[in-house]
Amino acid sequence: MTLLEFVILFGFALVILGVVLAAIRLVRGPSLADRIVALDLMTVQLVSFGGLTALLSGSAGFLDVAVVLALVGFLATVCLARYLERRILLKAEELT
C-alpha cells in the first residue's frame, strides 16, 4: 500500500465520520437553520467522497457525479434558505 492510498483511505474514514456527525445534527438540530446547515455539510462531504473515489479509482467519471451533486446541493440550500426567510417574515407579519 502506497502512502497516497493510505491517505485516501484515511480521508474516506474522516468523510464518513463527518457524514455521521452531520446526520446526528440533522436529526437532533434544535432549529430548522441547524438542519439546513447540516444538510449542506453532508452534501459537501459527499462531494469530497466522490473526489476521493475518483482519486482512488483513477476514473474521472466520479468527478462528474461530484460536480452534479455539488450543483444540486447548492440549489437545495438556496431553496431551503428562501423558505426559512419567508417563514420568518410570515411570523413577523402575524405578530404585527
Contact map, one row per residue, 1 for C-alpha under 8 A:
111011000000000000000000000000000000000000000000000000000000000000000000000000000000000000000000
111111000000000000000000000000000000000000000000000000000000000000000000000000000000000000000000
111111100000000000000000000000000000000000000000000000000000000000000000000000000000000000000000
011111110000000000000000000000000000000000000000000000000000000000000000000000000000000000000000
111111111000000000000000000000000000000000000000000000010000000000000000000000000000000000000000
111111111100000000000000000000000000000000000000000000000000000000000000000000000000000000000000
001111111110000000000000000000000000000000000000000000000000000000000000000000000000000000000000
000111111111000000000000000000000000000000000000000100110000000000000000000000000000000000000000
000011111111100000000000000000000000000000000000000000000000000000000000000000000000000000000000
000001111111110000000000000000000000000000000000000000000000000000000000000000000000000000000000
000000111111111000000000000000000000000000000000000100000000000000000000000000000000000000000000
000000011111111100000000000000000000000000000000100100000000000000000000000000000000000000000000
000000001111111110000000000000000000000000000000000000000000000000000000000000000000000000000000
000000000111111111000000000000000000000000000000000000000000000000000000000000000000000000000000
000000000011111111100000000000000000000000001101100000000000000000000000000000000000000000000000
000000000001111111110000000000000000000000000000000000000000000000000000000000000000000000000000
000000000000111111111000000000000000000000000000000000000000000000000000000000000000000000000000
000000000000011111111100000000000000000001001000000000000000000000000000000000000000000000000000
000000000000001111111110000000000000000011001100000000000000000000000000000000000000000000000000
000000000000000111111111000000000000000000000000000000000000000000000000000000000000000000000000
000000000000000011111111100000000000000000000000000000000000000000000000000000000000000000000000
000000000000000001111111110000000000011011000000000000000000000000000000000000000000000000000000
000000000000000000111111111000000000011001000000000000000000000000000000000000000000000000000000
000000000000000000011111111110000000000000000000000000000000000000000000000000000000000000000000
000000000000000000001111111110000110010000000000000000000000000000000000000000000000000000000000
000000000000000000000111111110000111011000000000000000000000000000000000000000000000000000000000
000000000000000000000011111110000010000000000000000000000000000000000000000000000000000000000000
000000000000000000000001111111000000000000000000000000000000000000000000000000000000000000000000
000000000000000000000001111111110110000000000000000000000000000000000000000000000000000000000000
000000000000000000000000000111110100000000000000000000000000000000000000000000000000000000000000
000000000000000000000000000011111110000000000000000000000000000000000000000000000000000000000000
000000000000000000000000000011111111000000000000000000000000000000000000000000000001000000000000
000000000000000000000000000000111111100000000000000000000000000000000000000000000001000000000000
000000000000000000000000110011111111110000000000000000000000000000000000000000000000000000000000
000000000000000000000000111010111111111000000000000000000000000000000000000000000000000000000000
000000000000000000000000010000011111111100000000000000000000000000000000000010011000000000000000
000000000000000000000000000000001111111110000000000000000000000000000000000000000000000000000000
000000000000000000000110110000000111111111000000000000000000000000000000000000000000000000000000
000000000000000000000110010000000011111111100000000000000000000000000000000000000000000000000000
000000000000000000000000000000000001111111110000000000000000000000000000110010000000000000000000
000000000000000000100100000000000000111111111000000000000000000000000000000000000000000000000000
000000000000000001100110000000000000011111111100000000000000000000000000000000000000000000000000
000000000000000000000000000000000000001111111110000000000000000000001100100000000000000000000000
000000000000000000000000000000000000000111111111000000000000000000000100100000000000000000000000
000000000000001001100000000000000000000011111111100000000000000000000000000000000000000000000000
000000000000001000100000000000000000000001111111110000000000000001001000000000000000000000000000
000000000000000000000000000000000000000000111111111000000000000001101100000000000000000000000000
000000000000001000000000000000000000000000011111111100000000000001000000000000000000000000000000
000000000001001000000000000000000000000000001111111110000000000000000000000000000000000000000000
000000000000000000000000000000000000000000000111111111000000011011000000000000000000000000000000
000000000000000000000000000000000000000000000011111111100000011001000000000000000000000000000000
000000010011000000000000000000000000000000000001111111110000000000000000000000000000000000000000
000000000000000000000000000000000000000000000000111111111000010000000000000000000000000000000000
000000000000000000000000000000000000000000000000011111111111111000000000000000000000000000000000
000000010000000000000000000000000000000000000000001111111110000000000000000000000000000000000000
000010010000000000000000000000000000000000000000000111111100000000000000000000000000000000000000
000000000000000000000000000000000000000000000000000011111110000000000000000000000000000000000000
000000000000000000000000000000000000000000000000000001111111000000000000000000000000000000000000
000000000000000000000000000000000000000000000000000001101111110000000000000000000000000000000000
000000000000000000000000000000000000000000000000000001000111111100000000000000000000000000000000
000000000000000000000000000000000000000000000000000001000011111110000000000000000000000000000000
000000000000000000000000000000000000000000000000011011000011111111000000000000000000000000000000
000000000000000000000000000000000000000000000000011001000001111111100000000000000000000000000000
000000000000000000000000000000000000000000000000000000000001111111110000000000000000000000000000
000000000000000000000000000000000000000000000000010000000000111111111000000000000000000000000000
000000000000000000000000000000000000000000000111011000000000011111111100000000000000000000000000
000000000000000000000000000000000000000000000010000000000000001111111110000000000000000000000000
000000000000000000000000000000000000000000000000000000000000000111111111000000000000000000000000
000000000000000000000000000000000000000000100110000000000000000011111111100000000000000000000000
000000000000000000000000000000000000000000110010000000000000000001111111110000000000000000000000
000000000000000000000000000000000000000000000000000000000000000000111111111000000000000000000000
000000000000000000000000000000000000000000000000000000000000000000011111111100000000000000000000
000000000000000000000000000000000000000100110000000000000000000000001111111110000000000000000000
000000000000000000000000000000000000000100000000000000000000000000000111111111000000000000000000
000000000000000000000000000000000000000000000000000000000000000000000011111111100000000000000000
000000000000000000000000000000000000000000000000000000000000000000000001111111110000000000000000
000000000000000000000000000000000001000100000000000000000000000000000000111111111000000000000000
000000000000000000000000000000000000000000000000000000000000000000000000011111111100000000000000
000000000000000000000000000000000000000000000000000000000000000000000000001111111110000000000000
000000000000000000000000000000000001000000000000000000000000000000000000000111111111000000000000
000000000000000000000000000000000001000000000000000000000000000000000000000011111111100000000000
000000000000000000000000000000000000000000000000000000000000000000000000000001111111110000000000
000000000000000000000000000000000000000000000000000000000000000000000000000000111111111000000000
000000000000000000000000000000011000000000000000000000000000000000000000000000011111111100000000
000000000000000000000000000000000000000000000000000000000000000000000000000000001111111110000000
000000000000000000000000000000000000000000000000000000000000000000000000000000000111111111000000
000000000000000000000000000000000000000000000000000000000000000000000000000000000011111111100000
000000000000000000000000000000000000000000000000000000000000000000000000000000000001111111110000
000000000000000000000000000000000000000000000000000000000000000000000000000000000000111111111000
000000000000000000000000000000000000000000000000000000000000000000000000000000000000011111111100
000000000000000000000000000000000000000000000000000000000000000000000000000000000000001111111110
000000000000000000000000000000000000000000000000000000000000000000000000000000000000000111111111
000000000000000000000000000000000000000000000000000000000000000000000000000000000000000011111111
000000000000000000000000000000000000000000000000000000000000000000000000000000000000000001111111
000000000000000000000000000000000000000000000000000000000000000000000000000000000000000000111111
000000000000000000000000000000000000000000000000000000000000000000000000000000000000000000011111
